[in-house]
Every structure is written in structure tokens, then in C-alpha cells.
Amino acid sequence: MKYSTIITKTICLSVPFFALSCEDPQEEFSYIPPEVIYSQPGNVEDYNTPGDNAGDNDDDDVELQLPVPGPAETYPNSTKQYQPIIVEYAEKPDKAFIEAKTRILPYLVGYEQQTKTQDEYLQSVNKYGSYARGQKFKATGRFRVEKNSNGRSWIVDPEGYPYYVRGIASFRMDGNSSAFGKLYSSVDDWVAKSQKQFSEIGFHSVCAFGKEEGDKAVNDYNKSASSPLTQAPSFSFLAEFKNSKGISYPGQNVNLKIGLVFYDGWDEWCKEYLNSDAFGMFRNNPDVLGFFSDNEIDFSTWGNRLLDRFLKISNKQDPAYIAAAKFMTDKDKSANVSDVTDELNNEFAGICAEKYYSAIKNAVKASKDPELLYLGSRLHSLPKYNSYIIKAAGKYCDVISINYYSKWSPEKGYMDGWKNQAGGTPFMVTEFYTKGEDTKLDNSSGAGFVVRDQQNRGFAYQHFTLGLLEAKNCVGWVFFKYLDDEDCNKGMLDYNYKPYTSLTKYMSDINWNVYNLIDYFDK
């Protein structure tokens, strides 16, 4: 890929910078940062491209040009300054594009990129992608969570080094089978080549939505590899419980499946499942980061007011109805929907979360592998803003997982709130992405925003992850996802297993510098 330091005019100059905000208008938290002294950003001449690891996609020969930034200003809810660029995004392909101030690496004021090549990066980290030159904790042979002296949460790797998660979701062979056969001689070959490709871009984990054949191949690869591809598998506890018991969802409605936690046998079944063959290859495994128990449970999403809906279940013997009715009577109210308030709905969702998370964490403690990290259930949409749910997750999860969509920027007020509500339990973002209009794919599916092209996907990646790095209670992120869908540009690679190099260039520049960026933000 060619990279030019020539800076050209772009659409970002068509509007005044002061009229735009990189914070979403929905955020309710206010914060006035202290004054800081302006200093010039690092030399853009040093802003380099990764080597030829990224593949031979059509944009390999694209000459990337940085847009002209605006004048330096303090980033919202921060003490750090930056020079904003403008990126356009839309909620869907048929919606109007919005211009947003965007923070990228070369325009951070007072920061100079320290790691500029693959070799420099790979020499600075250990086999897990942890910071080999940083503070070392006690080595226990397993991943765990710690805080350092300045209050930042870390995942600590089996060797005792601080580990910041940079992972890829949905690592599976769902693309063009003909293209797969031309690139890889076997599933094992695919895993080995992918691990090298990922690590060169600065990704070291595969998290959630793998398939059994691929998960096993990664597991086998890790047994002899000098650099493992850390795994964080996902499960479907609620659906598996329903199927194993031969029962129906509460009210015959899959959207009410969290009500299964009130059914007889839930707690005991969780203990049996943790000790079953489903966890066999992940158990007592130093290369397994942890596990997700479910994905995007409908605690309160899309107007799914659980208390209202449980009270509307026609079968009054349904355990979910009984739990909801008891909750109301304990509040000295009737079991009528007309008596339900928003606050009661939120509180009841927290009770459901308490029943769910406590059973799984207790099962981990009683299992054959009590040290296995519990990474939660990938909260999304409204549930991640419900303090009762966050409190329950923080009480029982080792890390709270968040699928973070519909916001251009991470919301500092809510991230701070998660730290307080969760009792100090850290979070990680387990899904985020944007889609490029330049692919000519339909791009209608999925929650990620649409941007103009792959370079702008790279800008969006840098902007979002810089916001996460600034949060001391964030321990990493997982990009969604590995491959494009047939009709949607969600992937780091296209449907033919070719990387989007105009995206991975900006990914690698952030990923390679995660640890020194944390030092920059923590000063």
C-alpha cells in the first residue's frame, strides 16, 4: 500500500468545526475539563503504513491521504487536546449522512507515535500480545483481572504481563469456499496463517461465534504454537437450558427467555453445564481468556418491558409470571400492568440479571475450572444503560461485556457510571464496526454505521478505540467481525478472505501503540 503525507482538502472543510460535536447529543453527563497548554501534534511525516501482511486487496495501491484537521481543541470530557477531522456517517444506507468531529492518532496533541513497524511492535509484546516492557504482576498461569497503582484495570496474562484485549469476533469459515481453497490447504493452515496475519495487525484474540471445527483447530494450534490465538468462546446458556429440560420459553415467547431463570433447576443445570463436554477443550486452558454465557439478552431492549410482559403471560402458573406478580406484591402493588412504572421495570430487570449472573458465576466457582474468567452476556442497546443490570453484572462477572452500537463516540459519562455501578468491575467492548459505502454492498443489515469508504472505517476505528483507551475501566475491545457478509461490509476481510488494507492500516497503528497510548492518557 502506498501512503502519502500530502494533505488534501476534503469535505471536512465544508462546515465550521465549532458547529459540530464528536459527542452524541443523547449523553446527559456534563463535564468541564481544566485548561491545558496547547502543543503541536506529533510529526505526521512519521505516520507510516504497515508492511505487506495485510494482503493483496484492490486497495493495496490506494494512496492514502490524511484530511486537513481543524485547530486544536480539548476533546469533550477529557483533559487531552486533539485536532479534529470530519467523517461522515449514516445510520443506514438510505439515511442522511451526518458530519462528526473525529479524533485520530496523528492529530493527538502532545503525542508522538512510538511504534511504527510490525517488527517494533512484535518485539515489544510477548506471545499473548501483552506489554512485555510494562509493569509485571504475579504470574499464575491463567488470565485474571487486576488494578494497578493508578486505578487502571488490567487483564493480566498467564505470564504476569498486562494484557489489553484486541480481538476479532466471528472467526469462522463462512466466506467463499472456492477462495478459501485457493488460500488455505486445510483448516489448520487457515488458523496458522490467520494467527500470523492478526498478530501483525495487532489482534491476538478470537472472541465469540466460532464454529466447533474452527474452535477445535484454534485450540489444537495453540498447544504447540509459539504465539497462541487466545480464545473467548460464546455459549447460549438460556437456550441450552430450555432444550435440555424440554420446556418452552415463558409465555411461548423467545423475547422473554430471561424468565427461564425462575424455572426449577436453573442453578443446578448451570453447574452441570460448566462441567459438561461443551467446556471440555476450554477448561484449565492457559490460552483461553474466558467465556461469554449468552449474547444480547433481552433484559429491556426494543421496549421489552419485562415486568409488563411477564405480568401479561396468560398462564398464571408460569414461573416467570409468578416471579413478576410476587415482585409487585412485595412492593405493595397489584399484579396489574397499570401499576407498573419505568422504575419498577428497571428494578425487575435487575432482579432477573441477578438470578442469571449469580447462577453462572456460582457454577464457575464449583466447576472443574474455578479460575475461568466469566465475561458476561454481551449487553447491548438499553440494558447496558440500566444501572440495576450493570450492578448485577459487576457483582458476578469478572469483566462486563458490552456490544456498543448507535454511538459515534464512547460515552464517558456512562463508562464512568459503569465503573461505579459495577463496583469497580471493568468492561470490554465486544462488538463495534462501521460499513463502507465504497464496497457497493447492500449494507442494510447490522447495527454499525455506514461511512464513505475503507479509510473512513479506519478513522472510525481509531476514534472509537481512542475513547476506550482513555477509560481506565476498559480492558479491551473486539472488532465485529472477521469476514464480510455476502451483502454487508462488516468484516476486516472481504467475502473472499482479502483484507481491506485501507482499514487495517489504521487498525494496526492504534493496535501497535495501545500500551504507550494508555501511558499518554493516564498522565
N, C-alpha and C positions, 0 to 999 in steps of 0.2 A: 504494500500500500504506500502511496506517496502522501507526504504531509507537507503542507506549505505554511510558512509563518506569515505569508501575506495576509493582511487583514482587510476584508472587503466589506462594503456596505451591505446590509441586509435589511429585511423588513423590520427588524427590531428598531430601526431609526425612525419609523413612520409615526411613532407616537411618543409623547414625552414620558420619560421614565417615572417622573413623580406621580403620574396618574395611575400607575399600576402597582399591584401588590403581589408578592410571592406567597403571602399567607391567604388561606381560604376565608371568605367572609363569614362562614359559619362558626369560626372559632370564637369562643366567648371570653377567653382569658386575655388580660391586658398586662403589659409589662413594659416599663420604660427603661431601656438599657442605659448604663452610665456612659459618659462621654469617653471616647477613645481617641488616641492620636492617630491621624492618618499616616500611612506609609505606603510606598509603592508596592504593587504586587510583584511576585517573582517574575523572572525573565521568561516571556512567552517563547523566546527562541529555544529554550530548553525543553519545551513541551513536545516530547518525542512520541513516536509510534512504536508499538510492539513489533517484534520480528515476524517471520513468515509462519508462525504457529497457527495463525487464525484461518488458514485455508485459502482456497482459490476462488472465492465467491466473485460475482460480477463486479462488486465494488472494490476489489483489491486495488484497482488502478485509479480509484477516485482520489482526486487531490483535495484533501480536507482543508477548509479554511475557517478560522475562528471568526465569529462575528465581532463587530466593534462593540465593546462594552460601554455602559454608561459610567458616569462619575462614581467614585467610591461613596458608599453609604453603609451604615450599620445594618446588618441583617436583622430582620424582625425577631424580637425576643432573644437577642444574642448580644454579646459584647464584641463580636468579631465583625470586621468590615469586609466588604466584597464589592466588585464592580459587576453589576447585573447585566446579563444579556436577556434578550426576549425570545421565548419559544412559544409557538402557537400550539394549542391543543384543543381537542373537541371530545365531548362525552361519547359520541357515536359518529360514524362517517357522514351521516346526513344532518348532523347538528352544526351550528355555527362554531367557528374556531374562536378561541379566547387567547389573548396575548398575556403572558405571565412573566414576571421577572424571575430569572433563573440563575442559580449560583453554580458555577463550575470551577474546577480545580485551578486552571491557570489564572483566574481572576480573584483568588482569595488574597486579600491584603495582608501582607506580613508573612506569607507562607511561600516557601520555595520547594518545589517537588524534589524529594531526596532520592527516590528510587525510579530510575528511568529506563532500565532494561530488564529483560527476563532474568539474565544471569545475576544481576544485582539483587533482584527480588528473591530468587530461589536460594541464594547464598545467605539471605537474612532470616529465613524461616526454617523450621525443622520439617520433618516428614509430614506432619499434620497441617502445615501452613501456619503454625503458631510462631510468635515472635521469639526467636532464639537468642536475641540480644537484649531482651527485656527482663523485668523483674521475674525471678523464678520462685514458684511456690513449691510446696512439698509434692513430690511425685508419688501417686498412689496406684498407677497402672490403669486408672479409669478416668473418664471425663467427669468433672464436677463443677460446681459454681462457687466462686469466692468473690470477696470485695478487697480492693487494695486500700492503701492508707488514705487516698484522697477521695474515697467513696465511690469509685467506679466499679461496677460489677464486671466480672470476667467469667467466661468458661475457662477452666484450667484443663489442659490436655493430660493424657496419661503420663507424660514425662515431666509435668510440673510447669510447663510454659503457658503464658496467657494466649488464649485462642479466641479469635474473633470469627464467628461463622460467616463464611461466604459460600453459599451453596446454590445448587441448581435443582429445581423441582421437576418431577415427572421425567426422570431419566429412564427412558424405555424405547423400545424399537417399534415406534408407531409410524415411522416415515415410509418413504418409497422403498419397497423391498428390493427392487432392482438396483437402486442407488446404494442401498446397504450392502448388497452382494459385491458391488464393484469396489467399495471402500474397505470392507472388512471380511476377512476369511472365515470368521466364526464369531460367536457371541463373546468368547474370551478375548479375541482380538479387538473387538469393539470396546470392551471395558478398558483394556490396557491403553489403547490409543486415545480413548476419551479422557482417561485419568491424566495423561500427559498434556493433552490439549487444555483441559480445565485448569490444571495447576499452572500452566504457562500464562493463562489469563488471570490467575489469582483466585480460582474457585477450588475448593478442596473437599466439598461435601455434596452428596446427593440425598435429597430430603423429600420424602413423601411421593406416593403414587407410582412407585416402581411396580414392575410385574415380577412374579415369582422367579421366572427364568433369569431375568436380569439381576434381581436381588441376590440370587444364589451365585451368579457369575461374579458380581462385585465382592461378595463375601469370600469366595474362593480366591479371587485375585489378591485380596488383602492379606491372606495368610502367608504369602511369600513375597509380596511387593515391598520394595524399599520405601515407597511413599504410598500409603493406603488412600483409598477414596472413602472417606468417612461416611457412614450411613446413618440415616434417621428415618426409619420406616414408619408408614402410617397404617392404622387399623380402623376398623368400623365396629367399635365395641357394641353400640346400641343395636345395630342390625344383626350382628352375630348373636347377641343375647336373645333377640326376638326369634331368630331362626332356630337356635338351639333348644328353645323352650316350646317351639311350635305355637306361638301366640301371635296375635295381631297387634298392630300399633294402637295406642289409645285412640278411641273414637274412630277406628279404622282409617286414621289419617297419618300419613308419614310425617307431616309437618309437626305433629305432636309427639314425636318419638322420644323426646326427652322425658316424657311421662313414664317411660319404662323403668325409670329409677325407683318408682314407688311400687313396682311389682315384686312379688315374693321371689327371693333367690338372687336378686341383682348383686348384692355384695359378695355372696359366696361364689356366684358364677365368675365374677371378675378375678377372684383368686385362682379358680380353676383355669381360666383362660391364660393368665400370665404364666402359668406352669405348663401350658399345652405346647404342642409341636409348632403352633403358629409363631411362637417366640424362639423356637429352637436355635436357629442359626445366629440370632441376635443376642442370645443370653451369654453373660460373662465374657463379652467380646470387647476387647480394648479399642477396636476400631468402630464401634457403634456409639454415636453421640448420645442417643436417646430415642424416644418414640412418641408419636402422636396417637392419641386414642380414637379420635374421630376428626371429621372435617366440617367446619361451619355448621354447628348445631343451631337449630332454630330456637334459641332462647327467647328472642323478641324481634326477629327480623321481619321486614316487609309487613309491619302492622300485626305481626303474630303475637297478640297479647295473650300470653299463655294462660293467665288466670281466667280471663274471659272465656277462652276457648275450652279450657278444661271444665269450667262450670256448665258449658253448653253440651257436654258429652251426654248423649241420651241414656246410656247405660249407667245408672246410678251406682252400680256395683263395680264399675271400673276403678281400679286403684288410683288412677290419675284424677278422676272426679272426686273421689273420697278425700284425697290429699288437698285438693283445692277447696272443697267445702269445709274441711277442718281448719284450714288456714283462715277462712273468713269467720268462722265461729270463734276462733281464738282471738280475733280482732273485734269481737262483739258486733259482728255484722251478719246479715243473712247471706245465704249462698246464692244470691241473685246477682246477675251481671250488672244490674242497675246500681248496685252498691260499690262496684269496683272503680277504683281511681287509678291514675297512671302510677302513682307511688306504690300502691298495692301490687300492681302488675310487676313493677321493677323488683320489689322486695320478694315476691313469689318466685320470679326468675332466679334470684339469688339462692333461694332455698333449693330449687331444682339443681342449680350448679353445685351447691354444697353436697347434695346427695350423690351427684355424678362424680365429682372430682375426689371426694373423700374415699369412695369405694375403690377407685382405681389406685390411688396412692397407697391406701392400706394394703391392697393386693400386691403392689410392688414390694412393700416392706416385708410382706410374708412370703414372697416368692423365692425361687431358686437364685434370683439375681437382685437382691435388695439395693444394689448400688446403681441400677439402671436409671438414667435420668428420665423423668416424666416431663415432656414438653407440651402438655396441654392438648387442646382440641381445635386450634387454629380459629380463634374468634374472628368474626367478620362483622361488617355493617354495624347495626345498632348495638349488638351485645358487647362489643369492645368499649362502648361508652357507658355501660351500665356499671355503676360502682359496686353494686351487690355481687355481680358476676365476677368482676375483677378481684374483689376481696376474697371470694371463694377460690378462684383460680390461684391467687397468690398464696393462699393458705396451704394448698396441697400440691401444686405444680412446682417443679424446680425452675422452669422457665415458662413464661406465658407466651404462647404463640399467637401472632396477630396477622391475619390476611388483610392487607392495608390498601384499600382502593378508594376511589372517588375524591381524593385529595391530591392536589399538585405537590404539596409540601407536607412533611410530617408535622403534626400539631404539637408544639412544645407544651402547651398547657395541658393537653391530655396525656402526653408522655410523662410529665411531672406528676399528674394525677394518678397514673398507673403505679408509679413508684410508691406514692403514699397509700393508695387504696390497697395495694398488694402487699403491704408490709415489707417493702424492700425487695421482693422477688423481681428479678429482671425480666425483660421481654425480648423477643426477637421477631422480626417481620418475616413471615413465611410465604408470602406471595405479594408481588407487585410487578408491574410491567407496563409498557406502552406499545402501541401498534403503529407501524409506519405506513403512511398513505402511499409511499412510493412503490410498494410491492404489488399494487393493483389487485390485492386480495380483497374479498368482501369486507372483512374486518367488523362485521356486525355483532358477532358473538363476543362474550367476555366482558369483564368489568374494567379493563385497562383503557386509558385514554388513547385517542388517535393523535399522532403528531405527523409532521410533514414527511420525514424521511428517517433513515437509519442514524444519521448523525444526530438528529434531534432526539431520537431514542437514547443515544449516548448522553446527550446533555441532560435529559430527564433522569437517567440513571444516576449521574453524578449529583444532580441537585437533590434527589430524594435521599441518597445514601449519605451525603454530607450532613443532612439534617439528623439522620440516625446516629452518625458518629459523634455528633455534638451531645447526644443524650447519654449521660453516664449510666443509665439503667438499661441501655440497649446492648445486647451481646452478639448481634449479628443480623444477617438477612439472607433470604433465599430468593433468587430470581425465578419468576414463573414465566417461561419454562424452557426446557431443553430444546424441543422442536416446535416449529410452526404447526398449527392445524392445517388441513388441506386448504381451508378458505380464510385463515386468520393468522396474522403476523404476530404471534405471541412469543415465538421462540428466539433463542440466541442463535440457533441454526435454522436454516430453512427446511422445507419438507424433504429435500434431497441430501440432508446432513452437511450442508455447506454453511459455515459461519457467516454472519453478517459482520464483515470486518470493520465497517464504519461504526458499528455498535461496540464490538469487542475492544476496539482501540481505546474508547473512553472507559469501558468497564475495567480494563487492565490498569489504566493509570490510577484509578481510585483503589482498586483491589491491592495493587502493589504497595500502596502508601498508607494503608489502613492504620498501621501502628504509629507512624510518625504524625499522621493527621490527628489521631487521638491525643498525642502529646501537644499538638498545636491547639486543639480545642480546650484541653484541660489546664492550660497555663492561665 
